[in-house]
Amino acid sequence: MSTKSSFKKFLLLWTGELVSSIGGGLTSFGLGVYIFQKTGSAAGMALVTLLGFLPTLCLSVPAGVLADRYDRRMLMMIGDGCSALGIIYILICMMTGEASLAQICIGVFVSAVFSALLEPSFRATITDLLTEEEYSKASGLVSLAGSARYLFSPIIAGLLLSISDVRLLLIIDICTFFLTVISAAIVRHEIGSSKKTEKKESFINDIKEGWKILRAKKGILILVAVSSGITLFMGMFQILAEPLILSFRDAKTLGIAETICACGMLFSGLVLGIKGIKRNFVNLLGTALIMSGLFMLGFGLFENIIPICIFGFLFFATLPVSNNCLDYLIRRNIPDEAQGRAWGLIGFLSQLGYVVAYAISGAAADALGRLTGKGVGRGAAIVVTAAGIMLALTAAPILFPKSIRRLEK
């Protein structure tokens, strides 16, 4: 583990990721509204999200191996910088006419391919820079940066869409990539290359070695397996929250509502960033996930923006807690030199549920909307409430296995 803290350098990298997250949120919100207004279907929004997610999932394992073999900061620079290419392609299509769903899918896919390099390298860099005592605080700040796309981006995007169109949002997102690349370059210059080893073993051997490390800790395997189910139900909520609200309110209201909901993540993220979590990680993890499911259930029960915002706020407030606990329990049980490949494997396995969610949730909402005769909004609400119930039931078993509790000791 790290013995010398470089928290200021971590904060510089974190600032770049915060700005990048806001820019990515602008694009995500703008494209979601654009597609829903053009098609009136949740399935189209789900398709774009799926194609944006698949490269991140499929490339997470080789990206993790690269993070252990080569300079992690350089990989972050390449991933963030080149991911702008896909957004630029969509912008060019819109400048020359209306971008089709296929063109948007291509641009999002290209951007996601390069972004896949970023996550394992960024997570492994945190271990490079910080001491074990700082992991919990750093995890809270990382969760806060991730929440920025839900906290700041929607209200900014909603207001900008009332005076302009989605092209302005894409331009702003493209500009944010420069700050991210610069921050990674500065940190790389100050601490040097992060190449970990001169081994020339094959990718397959490195992946096998990463799997052996995960398999050695039964508790980690259980957490990863449960996480895959959890991402299935959270993915349904992620896809359907926007069409649920857009079915009876406009884009500006959607932006305000998303920001209010994400304030829950801001509140708990700030608390964790200041104080961290000292003990009872397993109990907090299970409880937070169960509550997340119950709040999802409440979110889908009403066609009224006020209770939607209340339950959304409470749902988002639980996320940094569960992410913090998961991050701590796994990070402290993996050797430094294997952090990249381990996080790559963990990311791949735990996020398989998102693929299923993105593939079926939009079509399910459309079908239920037609079946009930109440439209896609109420169809989305039915799926969200069912997903909330299943999330709570899936999370409950985390509280019991001794192998998970041993990770905390």
Secondary structure, DSSP 8 states (H G I E B T S, - for coil): ---S--HHHHHHHHHHHHHHHHHHHHHHHHHHHHHHHHH--HHHHHHHHHHHHHHHHHTHHHHHHHHHHS-HHHHHHHHHHHHHHHHHHHHHHHHTS---HHHHHHHHHHHHHHHTTHHHHHHHHHHHH--GGGHHHHHHHHHHHHHHHHHTHHHHHHHHHHHS-HHHHHHHHHHHHHHHHHHHHHHHHHH-----------HHHHHHHHHHHHHT-HHHHHHHHHHHHHHHHHHHHHHHHHHHHHTTS-HHHHHHHHHHHHHHHHHHHHHHHHH---S-HHHHHHHHHHHHHHHHHHHHH-SSHHHHHHHHHHHHHHHHHHHHHHHHHHHTTS-GGGHHHHHHHHHHHHTHHHHHHHHHHHHHHHHHHHHHTSHHHHHHHHHHHHHHHHHHHHHGGGGS-HHHHGGG-
